[in-house]
């Protein structure tokens, strides 16, 4: 697996992983009766929390 695929996987998974942290903490994400509900503010927090992860990946592999 090349660095490009690793970067793409981490870019895609970073917001999902930060949302999972909200699910485990019980903040803004609920799962009941087979329905996953994500509140808008929890989604915004997950995206903002994922930005440093994506920035770190870009700093490591995105510069020539």
Phi and psi restraints in degrees (range 20) as a CNS / XPLOR table:
assign (resid 1 and name C) (resid 2 and name N)
       (resid 2 and name CA) (resid 2 and name C) 1.0 -84.9 20.0 2
assign (resid 2 and name N) (resid 2 and name CA)
       (resid 2 and name C) (resid 3 and name N) 1.0 169.0 20.0 2
assign (resid 2 and name C) (resid 3 and name N)
       (resid 3 and name CA) (resid 3 and name C) 1.0 -60.3 20.0 2
assign (resid 3 and name N) (resid 3 and name CA)
       (resid 3 and name C) (resid 4 and name N) 1.0 -31.1 20.0 2
assign (resid 3 and name C) (resid 4 and name N)
       (resid 4 and name CA) (resid 4 and name C) 1.0 -63.8 20.0 2
assign (resid 4 and name N) (resid 4 and name CA)
       (resid 4 and name C) (resid 5 and name N) 1.0 -45.0 20.0 2
assign (resid 4 and name C) (resid 5 and name N)
       (resid 5 and name CA) (resid 5 and name C) 1.0 -67.4 20.0 2
assign (resid 5 and name N) (resid 5 and name CA)
       (resid 5 and name C) (resid 6 and name N) 1.0 -38.2 20.0 2
assign (resid 5 and name C) (resid 6 and name N)
       (resid 6 and name CA) (resid 6 and name C) 1.0 -62.5 20.0 2
assign (resid 6 and name N) (resid 6 and name CA)
       (resid 6 and name C) (resid 7 and name N) 1.0 -44.9 20.0 2
assign (resid 6 and name C) (resid 7 and name N)
       (resid 7 and name CA) (resid 7 and name C) 1.0 -60.5 20.0 2
assign (resid 7 and name N) (resid 7 and name CA)
       (resid 7 and name C) (resid 8 and name N) 1.0 -46.4 20.0 2
assign (resid 7 and name C) (resid 8 and name N)
       (resid 8 and name CA) (resid 8 and name C) 1.0 -62.2 20.0 2
assign (resid 8 and name N) (resid 8 and name CA)
       (resid 8 and name C) (resid 9 and name N) 1.0 -41.4 20.0 2
assign (resid 8 and name C) (resid 9 and name N)
       (resid 9 and name CA) (resid 9 and name C) 1.0 -63.3 20.0 2
assign (resid 9 and name N) (resid 9 and name CA)
       (resid 9 and name C) (resid 10 and name N) 1.0 -44.0 20.0 2
assign (resid 9 and name C) (resid 10 and name N)
       (resid 10 and name CA) (resid 10 and name C) 1.0 -69.2 20.0 2
assign (resid 10 and name N) (resid 10 and name CA)
       (resid 10 and name C) (resid 11 and name N) 1.0 -38.0 20.0 2
assign (resid 10 and name C) (resid 11 and name N)
       (resid 11 and name CA) (resid 11 and name C) 1.0 -59.3 20.0 2
assign (resid 11 and name N) (resid 11 and name CA)
       (resid 11 and name C) (resid 12 and name N) 1.0 -40.5 20.0 2
assign (resid 11 and name C) (resid 12 and name N)
       (resid 12 and name CA) (resid 12 and name C) 1.0 -74.8 20.0 2
assign (resid 12 and name N) (resid 12 and name CA)
       (resid 12 and name C) (resid 13 and name N) 1.0 -40.5 20.0 2
assign (resid 12 and name C) (resid 13 and name N)
       (resid 13 and name CA) (resid 13 and name C) 1.0 -80.4 20.0 2
assign (resid 13 and name N) (resid 13 and name CA)
       (resid 13 and name C) (resid 14 and name N) 1.0 -21.4 20.0 2
assign (resid 13 and name C) (resid 14 and name N)
       (resid 14 and name CA) (resid 14 and name C) 1.0 -61.2 20.0 2
assign (resid 14 and name N) (resid 14 and name CA)
       (resid 14 and name C) (resid 15 and name N) 1.0 -44.8 20.0 2
assign (resid 14 and name C) (resid 15 and name N)
       (resid 15 and name CA) (resid 15 and name C) 1.0 -66.3 20.0 2
assign (resid 15 and name N) (resid 15 and name CA)
       (resid 15 and name C) (resid 16 and name N) 1.0 -33.5 20.0 2
assign (resid 15 and name C) (resid 16 and name N)
       (resid 16 and name CA) (resid 16 and name C) 1.0 -67.1 20.0 2
assign (resid 16 and name N) (resid 16 and name CA)
       (resid 16 and name C) (resid 17 and name N) 1.0 -42.1 20.0 2
assign (resid 16 and name C) (resid 17 and name N)
       (resid 17 and name CA) (resid 17 and name C) 1.0 -66.6 20.0 2
assign (resid 17 and name N) (resid 17 and name CA)
       (resid 17 and name C) (resid 18 and name N) 1.0 -38.8 20.0 2
assign (resid 17 and name C) (resid 18 and name N)
       (resid 18 and name CA) (resid 18 and name C) 1.0 -70.3 20.0 2
assign (resid 18 and name N) (resid 18 and name CA)
       (resid 18 and name C) (resid 19 and name N) 1.0 -31.4 20.0 2
assign (resid 18 and name C) (resid 19 and name N)
       (resid 19 and name CA) (resid 19 and name C) 1.0 -68.6 20.0 2
assign (resid 19 and name N) (resid 19 and name CA)
       (resid 19 and name C) (resid 20 and name N) 1.0 -35.5 20.0 2
assign (resid 19 and name C) (resid 20 and name N)
       (resid 20 and name CA) (resid 20 and name C) 1.0 -62.7 20.0 2
assign (resid 20 and name N) (resid 20 and name CA)
       (resid 20 and name C) (resid 21 and name N) 1.0 -35.9 20.0 2
assign (resid 20 and name C) (resid 21 and name N)
       (resid 21 and name CA) (resid 21 and name C) 1.0 -62.0 20.0 2
assign (resid 21 and name N) (resid 21 and name CA)
       (resid 21 and name C) (resid 22 and name N) 1.0 -39.0 20.0 2
assign (resid 21 and name C) (resid 22 and name N)
       (resid 22 and name CA) (resid 22 and name C) 1.0 -65.6 20.0 2
assign (resid 22 and name N) (resid 22 and name CA)
       (resid 22 and name C) (resid 23 and name N) 1.0 -36.2 20.0 2
assign (resid 22 and name C) (resid 23 and name N)
       (resid 23 and name CA) (resid 23 and name C) 1.0 -65.4 20.0 2
assign (resid 23 and name N) (resid 23 and name CA)
       (resid 23 and name C) (resid 24 and name N) 1.0 -43.5 20.0 2
assign (resid 23 and name C) (resid 24 and name N)
       (resid 24 and name CA) (resid 24 and name C) 1.0 -67.5 20.0 2
assign (resid 24 and name N) (resid 24 and name CA)
       (resid 24 and name C) (resid 25 and name N) 1.0 -33.5 20.0 2
assign (resid 24 and name C) (resid 25 and name N)
       (resid 25 and name CA) (resid 25 and name C) 1.0 -83.4 20.0 2
assign (resid 25 and name N) (resid 25 and name CA)
       (resid 25 and name C) (resid 26 and name N) 1.0 -12.7 20.0 2
assign (resid 25 and name C) (resid 26 and name N)
       (resid 26 and name CA) (resid 26 and name C) 1.0 81.9 20.0 2
assign (resid 26 and name N) (resid 26 and name CA)
       (resid 26 and name C) (resid 27 and name N) 1.0 22.1 20.0 2
assign (resid 26 and name C) (resid 27 and name N)
       (resid 27 and name CA) (resid 27 and name C) 1.0 -105.3 20.0 2
assign (resid 27 and name N) (resid 27 and name CA)
       (resid 27 and name C) (resid 28 and name N) 1.0 108.4 20.0 2
assign (resid 27 and name C) (resid 28 and name N)
       (resid 28 and name CA) (resid 28 and name C) 1.0 73.2 20.0 2
assign (resid 28 and name N) (resid 28 and name CA)
       (resid 28 and name C) (resid 29 and name N) 1.0 -1.1 20.0 2
assign (resid 28 and name C) (resid 29 and name N)
       (resid 29 and name CA) (resid 29 and name C) 1.0 -129.5 20.0 2
assign (resid 29 and name N) (resid 29 and name CA)
       (resid 29 and name C) (resid 30 and name N) 1.0 125.0 20.0 2
assign (resid 29 and name C) (resid 30 and name N)
       (resid 30 and name CA) (resid 30 and name C) 1.0 -130.1 20.0 2
assign (resid 30 and name N) (resid 30 and name CA)
       (resid 30 and name C) (resid 31 and name N) 1.0 149.1 20.0 2
assign (resid 30 and name C) (resid 31 and name N)
       (resid 31 and name CA) (resid 31 and name C) 1.0 -132.8 20.0 2
assign (resid 31 and name N) (resid 31 and name CA)
       (resid 31 and name C) (resid 32 and name N) 1.0 111.7 20.0 2
assign (resid 31 and name C) (resid 32 and name N)
       (resid 32 and name CA) (resid 32 and name C) 1.0 -146.1 20.0 2
assign (resid 32 and name N) (resid 32 and name CA)
       (resid 32 and name C) (resid 33 and name N) 1.0 137.6 20.0 2
assign (resid 32 and name C) (resid 33 and name N)
       (resid 33 and name CA) (resid 33 and name C) 1.0 55.8 20.0 2
assign (resid 33 and name N) (resid 33 and name CA)
       (resid 33 and name C) (resid 34 and name N) 1.0 35.0 20.0 2
assign (resid 33 and name C) (resid 34 and name N)
       (resid 34 and name CA) (resid 34 and name C) 1.0 78.1 20.0 2
assign (resid 34 and name N) (resid 34 and name CA)
       (resid 34 and name C) (resid 35 and name N) 1.0 11.4 20.0 2
assign (resid 34 and name C) (resid 35 and name N)
       (resid 35 and name CA) (resid 35 and name C) 1.0 -118.1 20.0 2
assign (resid 35 and name N) (resid 35 and name CA)
       (resid 35 and name C) (resid 36 and name N) 1.0 124.2 20.0 2
assign (resid 35 and name C) (resid 36 and name N)
       (resid 36 and name CA) (resid 36 and name C) 1.0 -95.2 20.0 2
assign (resid 36 and name N) (resid 36 and name CA)
       (resid 36 and name C) (resid 37 and name N) 1.0 121.0 20.0 2
assign (resid 36 and name C) (resid 37 and name N)
       (resid 37 and name CA) (resid 37 and name C) 1.0 -114.6 20.0 2
assign (resid 37 and name N) (resid 37 and name CA)
       (resid 37 and name C) (resid 38 and name N) 1.0 127.1 20.0 2
assign (resid 37 and name C) (resid 38 and name N)
       (resid 38 and name CA) (resid 38 and name C) 1.0 -120.5 20.0 2
assign (resid 38 and name N) (resid 38 and name CA)
       (resid 38 and name C) (resid 39 and name N) 1.0 120.3 20.0 2
assign (resid 38 and name C) (resid 39 and name N)
       (resid 39 and name CA) (resid 39 and name C) 1.0 -73.1 20.0 2
assign (resid 39 and name N) (resid 39 and name CA)
       (resid 39 and name C) (resid 40 and name N) 1.0 151.1 20.0 2
assign (resid 39 and name C) (resid 40 and name N)
       (resid 40 and name CA) (resid 40 and name C) 1.0 -59.1 20.0 2
assign (resid 40 and name N) (resid 40 and name CA)
       (resid 40 and name C) (resid 41 and name N) 1.0 -42.2 20.0 2
assign (resid 40 and name C) (resid 41 and name N)
       (resid 41 and name CA) (resid 41 and name C) 1.0 -68.0 20.0 2
assign (resid 41 and name N) (resid 41 and name CA)
       (resid 41 and name C) (resid 42 and name N) 1.0 -32.8 20.0 2
assign (resid 41 and name C) (resid 42 and name N)
       (resid 42 and name CA) (resid 42 and name C) 1.0 -68.8 20.0 2
assign (resid 42 and name N) (resid 42 and name CA)
       (resid 42 and name C) (resid 43 and name N) 1.0 -37.3 20.0 2
assign (resid 42 and name C) (resid 43 and name N)
       (resid 43 and name CA) (resid 43 and name C) 1.0 -65.6 20.0 2
assign (resid 43 and name N) (resid 43 and name CA)
       (resid 43 and name C) (resid 44 and name N) 1.0 -41.2 20.0 2
assign (resid 43 and name C) (resid 44 and name N)
       (resid 44 and name CA) (resid 44 and name C) 1.0 -63.8 20.0 2
assign (resid 44 and name N) (resid 44 and name CA)
       (resid 44 and name C) (resid 45 and name N) 1.0 -41.4 20.0 2
assign (resid 44 and name C) (resid 45 and name N)
       (resid 45 and name CA) (resid 45 and name C) 1.0 -63.5 20.0 2
assign (resid 45 and name N) (resid 45 and name CA)
       (resid 45 and name C) (resid 46 and name N) 1.0 -40.3 20.0 2
assign (resid 45 and name C) (resid 46 and name N)
       (resid 46 and name CA) (resid 46 and name C) 1.0 -64.1 20.0 2
assign (resid 46 and name N) (resid 46 and name CA)
       (resid 46 and name C) (resid 47 and name N) 1.0 -41.6 20.0 2
assign (resid 46 and name C) (resid 47 and name N)
       (resid 47 and name CA) (resid 47 and name C) 1.0 -66.7 20.0 2
assign (resid 47 and name N) (resid 47 and name CA)
       (resid 47 and name C) (resid 48 and name N) 1.0 -43.0 20.0 2
assign (resid 47 and name C) (resid 48 and name N)
       (resid 48 and name CA) (resid 48 and name C) 1.0 -66.4 20.0 2
assign (resid 48 and name N) (resid 48 and name CA)
       (resid 48 and name C) (resid 49 and name N) 1.0 -37.5 20.0 2
assign (resid 48 and name C) (resid 49 and name N)
       (resid 49 and name CA) (resid 49 and name C) 1.0 -69.8 20.0 2
assign (resid 49 and name N) (resid 49 and name CA)
       (resid 49 and name C) (resid 50 and name N) 1.0 -27.6 20.0 2
assign (resid 49 and name C) (resid 50 and name N)
       (resid 50 and name CA) (resid 50 and name C) 1.0 -79.4 20.0 2
assign (resid 50 and name N) (resid 50 and name CA)
       (resid 50 and name C) (resid 51 and name N) 1.0 -18.2 20.0 2
assign (resid 50 and name C) (resid 51 and name N)
       (resid 51 and name CA) (resid 51 and name C) 1.0 -60.4 20.0 2
assign (resid 51 and name N) (resid 51 and name CA)
       (resid 51 and name C) (resid 52 and name N) 1.0 -44.9 20.0 2
assign (resid 51 and name C) (resid 52 and name N)
       (resid 52 and name CA) (resid 52 and name C) 1.0 -63.3 20.0 2
assign (resid 52 and name N) (resid 52 and name CA)
       (resid 52 and name C) (resid 53 and name N) 1.0 -32.6 20.0 2
assign (resid 52 and name C) (resid 53 and name N)
       (resid 53 and name CA) (resid 53 and name C) 1.0 -65.1 20.0 2
assign (resid 53 and name N) (resid 53 and name CA)
       (resid 53 and name C) (resid 54 and name N) 1.0 -47.4 20.0 2
assign (resid 53 and name C) (resid 54 and name N)
       (resid 54 and name CA) (resid 54 and name C) 1.0 -65.1 20.0 2
assign (resid 54 and name N) (resid 54 and name CA)
       (resid 54 and name C) (resid 55 and name N) 1.0 -38.6 20.0 2
assign (resid 54 and name C) (resid 55 and name N)
       (resid 55 and name CA) (resid 55 and name C) 1.0 -64.1 20.0 2
assign (resid 55 and name N) (resid 55 and name CA)
       (resid 55 and name C) (resid 56 and name N) 1.0 -38.9 20.0 2
assign (resid 55 and name C) (resid 56 and name N)
       (resid 56 and name CA) (resid 56 and name C) 1.0 -65.2 20.0 2
assign (resid 56 and name N) (resid 56 and name CA)
       (resid 56 and name C) (resid 57 and name N) 1.0 -38.4 20.0 2
assign (resid 56 and name C) (resid 57 and name N)
       (resid 57 and name CA) (resid 57 and name C) 1.0 -66.7 20.0 2
assign (resid 57 and name N) (resid 57 and name CA)
       (resid 57 and name C) (resid 58 and name N) 1.0 -42.8 20.0 2
assign (resid 57 and name C) (resid 58 and name N)
       (resid 58 and name CA) (resid 58 and name C) 1.0 -64.6 20.0 2
assign (resid 58 and name N) (resid 58 and name CA)
       (resid 58 and name C) (resid 59 and name N) 1.0 -39.0 20.0 2
assign (resid 58 and name C) (resid 59 and name N)
       (resid 59 and name CA) (resid 59 and name C) 1.0 -64.4 20.0 2
assign (resid 59 and name N) (resid 59 and name CA)
       (resid 59 and name C) (resid 60 and name N) 1.0 -34.3 20.0 2
assign (resid 59 and name C) (resid 60 and name N)
       (resid 60 and name CA) (resid 60 and name C) 1.0 -79.0 20.0 2
assign (resid 60 and name N) (resid 60 and name CA)
       (resid 60 and name C) (resid 61 and name N) 1.0 -49.4 20.0 2
assign (resid 60 and name C) (resid 61 and name N)
       (resid 61 and name CA) (resid 61 and name C) 1.0 -114.3 20.0 2
assign (resid 61 and name N) (resid 61 and name CA)
       (resid 61 and name C) (resid 62 and name N) 1.0 -7.4 20.0 2
assign (resid 61 and name C) (resid 62 and name N)
       (resid 62 and name CA) (resid 62 and name C) 1.0 -89.7 20.0 2
assign (resid 62 and name N) (resid 62 and name CA)
       (resid 62 and name C) (resid 63 and name N) 1.0 -6.9 20.0 2
assign (resid 62 and name C) (resid 63 and name N)
       (resid 63 and name CA) (resid 63 and name C) 1.0 -104.7 20.0 2
assign (resid 63 and name N) (resid 63 and name CA)
       (resid 63 and name C) (resid 64 and name N) 1.0 137.8 20.0 2
